[in-house]
Amino acid sequence: MNKLVRIISFVFVVLLLLATVASASTPYATYTYSIDGLVLDSPDAYVPYGDGPITSAILGLDKPMQDPSDIESDANENIYIADKGNNRIIVTDKFYQVKYIIEKFTNYDGVEDTFKSPVSTFVVDDGDYKGLYVCDKDNKRIVVFDQETGFLKKVFNEPEIEFEDDNSGYSPVSCVVDQHGRIYVVSDKTTKGIIVLTPNGDFINFIGAPKVSVSALESLLQIVNPNAASNITHAATPYSKLDLDNVSRDFVYGTVVYTTDDDQKNQESAITSKNPDYAPVRLLNASGADIMQRNGFFAPAGEIAVAKTGPSTAINKDAPTGVSSVVDVSSGQDGIWSIIDNKRSKIYTYDQNGNLLYIFGDAGDKFGNISKAQAITYQGDKIVVLDVTSLSFTVYRQTEYAKKLSQAIRYQNERNFDKATEAWQEVLAWNNNFDTAYVEMGKALFRDNQPEQAQEYFMNAFDTENYAEAFKQTRANQMKTWFIPLILLVGALIIGLVYLFKWAGKVNKVAATKGGKRTFLEEFMYGFHLMFHPFDGYWDLKHEKRGSVRASIVYIVLTILAFYWQSVGQGYYYNPQNVTSTIFAQATSVLIPLFLWIIANWCFTTLFDGEGSFKDIFIATSYGLFPVPALVVVSTILTNFLVGTEAQITTMIVTVAYIWMAFLIIIGMQVTHDYSMAKNILTVIATLVGMIFIMFIAVLFTSLISKMTSLVTTIISELSYR
């Protein structure tokens, strides 16, 4: 037995050491975000591959790379580098050994030709349009080569396009080719969107023009003075990079780098609103419609906590703030795709539903860090990032965790939910911090007709939307068993309420005709009459003494208890974080506005010849609270049964309670003070203003007392030292 314990202990220590070494090998944090925007630590998804970055020296280049602008890979994992500064294309095999360099080539006229700022490449691996496409920017053309030999195949010269803007022109900086041979081109400074060309290079149209940002001042000017506003010109932000969706081979990813303050504010708001108008990355179909799925907690836009520096680690404590500058996008296997933020030198990876899978990378000088990320590409299951500052590229290999995650997504895409469930369980075994895994696990169980189990996983991720769908299915299943008992229960409750109101009517009728002092029960039950007959009810409340202070106190206590129960008794959908309140906090939230109203109303009505005393105002206001506890209790009960759009019912009930209460109190003040309707409304407005004034005076007085106390304490302290 002792030997077994020693073996287990040894294995545990070895595993712990391996985990420590593995974590130490990555000079960056890997993380995701929760549904609340909180940073969740994650196991490494990708780690640096090899002995260091691939530099010009390692590639054996006679002339070092200069201002490299793009990197691409093909199905055979060959690497293509657009070495813009040297006007050449460098091609390596999958082991990063140079195969050939395209620097000069013979054109169709038999003349030696060269590039002039070859800024990007794209590879078509098979079919009629197979080839290496190079955007030769300053020569205003796209040149196609055989990717195996580097020989020229075709040249697409500048097409005939009419540009409205004099500053625009045809200068291709990025291109992709779909399976039908259509060429999608980003032209430098062209703001009308992506240029679409035929397989022969003829212009078809522009698609996907980004949204034009108009400031609030300019919008106002357009309304006030349309003629002056017509002189203001606006231009959309041009696209920066393109990539083809690796699954469909028909859809185009495009990135946009917003630079103006207004656009960046719009991009920041789009993170949570998921508004595609100012998304920094889009997925466009052939007609230019953005078809990207944004079903994750946040829209795919890079960094979420843009006002913060990210996870509180020593690695990125000086990380920049502000929205991500998304300069490139690359599509990988299983619908997984990544973007890079060259502001933070981070890689953000998503699935085809827009769920954030992991974030890794950071700026720095250690192996695995990137000084300034310029381009990204998938090389099989590896990721390659081009560093424009260090004139090198770094290769990252997939870890076992990322492989399990990719496997789970693949099963999900194939609708193999049994295997998907098993795979997501393995992912959660690696990373129980991963909210997206809980959500996807819940979806797999829900599709496998296990809604109750799915609810638990949705609850772990605080995903109320999917929880609502699973809850509805669970509720429907349970209704098959409990339908008749539930109908009987509802019927019994309705009958009980009918008898309660009949009994209350009898009690009030007896109390109205008998003389002498009324019992507490009669004083309390009078609230049932008053809330349905406010005018004569408040008249009798004051002149016939149908109410009392003790019953008023009970109404206040019931209101406090109702709000307290609302804070602790709501269903999960309404309070997923299980945030509760104390009875003291609820008492404060009820008593402070209640007595502010009573005091302010008494002050003003005393000046305006009101007939109600302080006691009358207190009783009238307290009796007006009666609908609130009754309807809040009903609403709280229903929160345990209604979810999704049904939540509007509970909201409506509480809203009715507040409106009913306000109506009763306003009528109560009118009858109590014997005012006309107009005078009563003016008094109510004055009372509300008075409440604000009293709060201001109270805050000012409290602040003054605090400062005086501090002054006295300081004087006493000084005297004690002397």
Summary of the structure (lengths in Angstrom):
residues: 722
radius of gyration: 35.2
end to end distance: 72.8
largest distance: 120.1
contacts: 2310
relative contact order: 0.07
helix: 46%
strand: 19%
